[in-house]
Every structure is written in structure tokens, then in C-alpha cells.
Amino acid sequence: MKIQPQHTICIQGGHVFDPSENLDAIMDVYIENDCIVALGKAPEGFKAEETINAKGKMIFPGFIDTNAFLSEPGFTQKGTINSETQAAAQSGITTLCCTPNSKPVLDSSAQVTLVQDKAKQAGFCKVLPIGALTAGLNGEQLSNMHGLKEAGCIALSNQETSFKDGHVIKQCYHYAAGFGITVMATPLDPALAQDGCMHESATSTQLGFAGIGESAETTALAQHLILAEETGVKLHISRVSSQRALDMINAAKRNGLNVTADVALGNLIFNAEDCAGYNSLMHVTPVYRSKQDQTALINGVNKGELSICSNHLPQDIASKMAPFAASEKGISVLDSFSSVIFSLVKNKQLTLEAAIASISSLPAKQLNIAAGVIKVEAAADLCIVDLDASITHTESNMVSGGKNNPWLDQPLSGKVTHTINNGHIVYQS
Amino acid sequence: MTMNPLDPSQIQLTEDGRLKHFLTTEGLSKEILTEILDTADSFIGTQARSVKTVPLLRGKTVVNLFFENSTRTRSTFELAAKRLSANILNLDIARSATSKGETLMDTLWNLESMYSDMFVVRHADSGAAHFIAQHVTPNVAVINAGDGRHAHPTQAMLDMLTIRREKGSFENLTVAIVGDILHSRVARSQIYALNTLGAKEVRVIGPNTLLPQEIESLGAKAYNNMNQGLKGVDVIIMLRLQKERMQNALLPSEAEFYRLYGLSTDKLALANPDAIVMHPGPINRGVEIESAVADGPQSVILKQVSNGIPMRMAVMAMAMGGQQSGQNKEEV
């Protein structure tokens, strides 16, 4: 899609809501080129080339997703940078951190630049790559961390692949700390996880699966926290799945450790019992844990302890057409991302303040991203949402290449009507 | 905002509650399980005749789809199908198509193109039979011959048949299942069937490392101590211990396992005097059971084997009947 050059936009009559700026009122928003130039009252001489009527709608900061798989390069049968960032834009996302586990892996500045170029060409949202922490994600050899940072990686991660041993983790963190590089980790002890494919629980016993106990996450987390403390690296725990892990992160923070964390949207919605019936859409990583964990993670978002990421992982049909454990992991989230979050608000599970912060100002602060805020002179990254409208995604109206969306054919509340990225309207319903 | 979980009991029943697939004993009513037992009982009579075949599945094609090697179970299904007058095709998939990269779905679609009427499926993945039942064209029945650690319902039902023929009914029975519960699809299917059929108490006995998480939620009392677990028991079901279990830090040694959980004459004496001893086979003498017990007067292990064929005939006949009733309805 080609972006039409737009010079000035006035968004009229919308309810501007950004808890990080204490904005919660009906006011007009004035945009010039890629910037917000005024809130409330038009700057002198402002002449809007385009006017959006936002009466009855909310205006939020453009959303930030800290973890999404874009399928490209290497897996274009599942989706492309163009299709997946377009799906993100439809959810009001203007900044997206893509994961390094493409093929080839994002472990060189050339690959990182390629992804950025394709994202720019698509023009739907800003893509901030997460680089590989080890070469080829092999878990053994340090990647060219400094080069990756210079190429624009927002953080480095080993994604789901495990490290050879604790020494490698320590050395990675040690090296990264020296250059102020943020590392992301999704702790999981591979020996404890074994060949498990879901949370160890009554349901795993009933279905006849080896389970992944909470200790597979928490024992590994303890190692990452201790090594982060020892090396002084800035650590972001990606996709916390259990209450105990969240408690450990909070305790580490109280002790002064510079650690932050997010949770995958699916882990707020589903729990292990949803695996009953062998629904391969429930085959994900990190696994959906107990109802108690699910509730604790929702509370963590409400308390501002966790940002929410999509953990988007589009799959082609053949990858999911297999018995549960043999199916590929993951769900396609981006199309439904914000509507699912608004539904949590509507069901009174999340407050609107916490929901919006968890996908804008909080991840921006966690990863030091200059975005996620509505204020004069900030980038004009905005989305306009009709919270009362409902939206239903179907296989045919979904934009993502992966139709493995667990919310298909279910009405969700809250519909993004416009997404503005750097002052350009990139999506309009 | 949850998805529609596919109720395992619903997928195997027709709209009017008849069996059309047989995937698990979980969720099936006492009436259905009893009907299966009664049907199998009626076939036992035909097995002693010189002409053992009945024409119930004449003209039907049954495909034995074994993704995991199994000579015994496959042979009993083959014999059962033949005695129902069906045409039978044995496919040893473990060594053919899937090793060439063909997906499970491709294999299925190929077989459907040959107008098969029934798939008997064994697969190493839990839920595989379930998956196949969801994706086959209507009118093809799926019989689960063992999926991963999940279920082995025909084995469990032939065990139920054996128990009923020996004990008359289930009402006052205490049943102990002993050994490697963790990896056992048979144990899971037995626990559901026994509870539904009204057994007084179901116990599972084994070391913690061989008992799955929250096993009691399935309806079984867990014991680590076999001497306590066998007290007052009417039926003892021993499970086979795979030798590779010593390697994954599950057990210290065969010797210690036998000492703690092997069914010896001494331990058998702790159960009720008329207790019966069962084993789904093949047995490991001296690993989980003493020879004197396996061959002793309380053992019904060989009766289980004979009951295997009528039980498989029963579920095949019933599932095909359920499929046909659905078909007839569509034609009307």
C-alpha cells in the first residue's frame, strides 16, 4: 500500500485518552506532517487538509506490540511483513517489535536492515527488530550484538531456543551490559519442560500429555534474574506465564533490579482447561497455565507490572492440521489484538487505564521506545476507536496470512476506525 | 471468549446418542458401555462355533491404520473384522508413507479416496484418533486402537468384559491398577470405564514418578504403598513396565520396582481371597508379576486375550451401525 502524503489533519470531537499524560477529555487533535502540533485549540493559522470526525470515539496513543513474528524472511507461506504489519495497523498498532527467529535469523545487520526496509515499504507501522542474542540463535556463540544495536535492534533475545548452559547466558548478559543493550528472555528449563506440550495439570493427565510444570519457567527465571543482577544488564522478561514467575520478578524489582516484563495476550484469555478437546489452537508457547495463573497475570496488568504483547505467530493451515502435540505452536493475534483487549475492559477484567498503558506508555518505558504517548511535538501515532462497536473476524476478512486465530467468528467489542502512523492515515475502517 | 471445546463424548455419538466412533471411554454413559459389553457377550457365543463369521460388516472395508507397531492389537482387530465379514486392509504406516514426509491428513485423504468405511487407528500422539475423527468424511467410523498416553478404549472394555464375566457386576468392586500409570493409555480408559460402570473404588498404585499429575481428578485414589493399596481389593490390574523407563530418571532399578510393585504371591494374599489378576499384556515375568501369579488360579490374563476379539467385533459393529443410521437419515 502506498501512503498518501498528508500535511495537516484535524481530529475533531474525540475523547483523548492517555493515562501517562493525564489526558482524559474531549478535545481536538492537530497534526502537521508527522507530529502532533496542538491539543484542544488549533495553532494559529492551522488549516486542516483533512478532518476526521471522532465524535463518540476514543483517541488513544498508537499501540506498541513488544513481540510478534512477522514470518518474513523465510516463512512467507505463513505471512509477509506487508500482511502482518497491515493486520497490526488494523489493531491500532503503530510500533511493533518483531522476533529474530526468521529464516535467516536476525543475527546480522544486513538481515535487520532488510526487515526494516520491507516494513518501511509496507508503511503500516514502525517495526523495531529484536535481534538474535546468539549467532544463528544457536545458544552458544555471541551474536554481533553491537552491530545489531547500531542497525536498529530494540533488544536482543534468544527467543524460544535454549542456551547451551548458564555460562553462555552470563557471557551474553555481560557483553550486552557493556553496550547498554536490553536483552529479552523467555525463561524455560528445557530439561524440566522435556517433551511437554501444555501446562502440567489435571487436563494434561486427562488428555494424556507430558506437561510443562511451572518450575520449568521459574527455575530458569531465577537463573536469568541472578545473572542479570550480577552483570547489570537491562533484562526484559518476555511472556511471563505463571503467578509465581510474576511474584519473583516483582520481588527482584523491590530489591532494586532493573527488570521489566510482559505477558502474551493469549495467557490472559485462556488457561490449561481450554486445551480439552485437543484444540490445536491452544498449542502455544508459553503454555496456558492454571486459572489462578491467568487471574494473577490479569492483576499484574492492572497493577502496571506487565505490558501486553501479541505473541503473534501466524501459521499456514497445514501446520495446524495435525494432532495437538504434532501441530505447530502459536496463534495469529494481530487482527484481533486490540479488540480482545477492549473486550477484557468491557468485561471489567482490565481497567481502561491499565489496558491502554500496557500497550503504549508502559512498553515504551520498558524498552526505551520513543512512542506511545499523546503530546504536543510527539510523533503523530494515534488510533481512533469506537469502544461501543463490535467487530467479528472471519477467515475471509482477516488480514494476517495465518488464519490460526482463536477468536474467529466471535464478536469482540471495540473497533479501531482509524490508525495514524507518523501523521499518515494507514488504516481506516 | 473461549473456543468451542470439542466434547470428546459428543464427537463419538450420533445425534440420537448412538456410537459412531469409539475414541475414549471418557464421557460415555453407563447405558452405552453396558450395551458394548452386552454386544460383546453375544459375540462370545459365536466364537465357539465351527463357522465363526457373522455377516454384519459384509461389503464394508476396514483399514487398520497403525502408525505405531503392534502385532497383537492389530491381529485381533484384523480377526474381529474378518469374523464380521468385512474386507480388511492392513497398513503399516510406521514404515511407509509418513516416513516419506506425507502428513497425516494426506494419508487420510488418500485412504478415503479408496472408499473405506472404517479406520482402526493406533498413533503415538495423544488425540490422534480424535483428530482423525474430526477430519474424516462423514460415514467413516474411527476406532481408537491406542493414542499416545491418552486412551485405549477397546483394551479397557475387554477388561471390563472380563471383570463382568468373572464378578457378575461392578457395584461392590474395588479395583487396583498397578505400575506405570503415567505412560498408560489403558489405565486412563479403565479408570473412566470403571467409574461409569459403578465400581465402588478405583485405586492406582505406583511410585510418584509413575503417577501423573492430579490423577485423582480422573476418579482414582493414589497409593505409593502397594501393601496398603491392595487391601480389600477385588480386581488387580497390572500394567506393563517398559524397560526404557529406567533411563529417564523415573525408576532406580528393575529390582527395586519388582520389590515394591511386582505382584508376588505374598502381595496377592493381601487382596480379597477371590481377587482376580489381570494384565493387558505382553507381560514381563519377574518385572511386574511373578510367574506363579501370572499362571496361578486367580489369573484371568488369557481370558482377557480371548475377550479381545468379541469386544472388538462389538465396537466395530456398533460404530458401523451408528454411521449407517446417520447415513439413512440423510437419505430420507
Boltz contact constraints between the chains, C-beta under 6 A:
constraints:
  - contact:
      token1: [A, 200]
      token2: [B, 213]
      max_distance: 6.0
  - contact:
      token1: [A, 202]
      token2: [B, 214]
      max_distance: 6.0
  - contact:
      token1: [A, 202]
      token2: [B, 217]
      max_distance: 6.0
  - contact:
      token1: [A, 205]
      token2: [B, 212]
      max_distance: 6.0
  - contact:
      token1: [A, 205]
      token2: [B, 213]
      max_distance: 6.0
  - contact:
      token1: [A, 205]
      token2: [B, 214]
      max_distance: 6.0
  - contact:
      token1: [A, 205]
      token2: [B, 215]
      max_distance: 6.0
  - contact:
      token1: [A, 207]
      token2: [B, 126]
      max_distance: 6.0
  - contact:
      token1: [A, 208]
      token2: [B, 126]
      max_distance: 6.0
  - contact:
      token1: [A, 208]
      token2: [B, 148]
      max_distance: 6.0
  - contact:
      token1: [A, 208]
      token2: [B, 149]
      max_distance: 6.0
  - contact:
      token1: [A, 208]
      token2: [B, 150]
      max_distance: 6.0
  - contact:
      token1: [A, 209]
      token2: [B, 126]
      max_distance: 6.0
  - contact:
      token1: [A, 211]
      token2: [B, 213]
      max_distance: 6.0
  - contact:
      token1: [A, 269]
      token2: [B, 1]
      max_distance: 6.0
  - contact:
      token1: [A, 274]
      token2: [B, 2]
      max_distance: 6.0
  - contact:
      token1: [A, 276]
      token2: [B, 5]
      max_distance: 6.0
  - contact:
      token1: [A, 277]
      token2: [B, 5]
      max_distance: 6.0
  - contact:
      token1: [A, 277]
      token2: [B, 6]
      max_distance: 6.0
  - contact:
      token1: [A, 278]
      token2: [B, 127]
      max_distance: 6.0
  - contact:
      token1: [A, 278]
      token2: [B, 130]
      max_distance: 6.0
  - contact:
      token1: [A, 279]
      token2: [B, 3]
      max_distance: 6.0
  - contact:
      token1: [A, 321]
      token2: [B, 105]
      max_distance: 6.0
  - contact:
      token1: [A, 322]
      token2: [B, 104]
      max_distance: 6.0
  - contact:
      token1: [A, 323]
      token2: [B, 125]
      max_distance: 6.0
  - contact:
      token1: [A, 323]
      token2: [B, 127]
      max_distance: 6.0
  - contact:
      token1: [A, 323]
      token2: [B, 128]
      max_distance: 6.0
  - contact:
      token1: [A, 323]
      token2: [B, 131]
      max_distance: 6.0
  - contact:
      token1: [A, 324]
      token2: [B, 127]
      max_distance: 6.0
  - contact:
      token1: [A, 325]
      token2: [B, 125]
      max_distance: 6.0
  - contact:
      token1: [A, 326]
      token2: [B, 125]
      max_distance: 6.0
  - contact:
      token1: [A, 406]
      token2: [B, 3]
      max_distance: 6.0
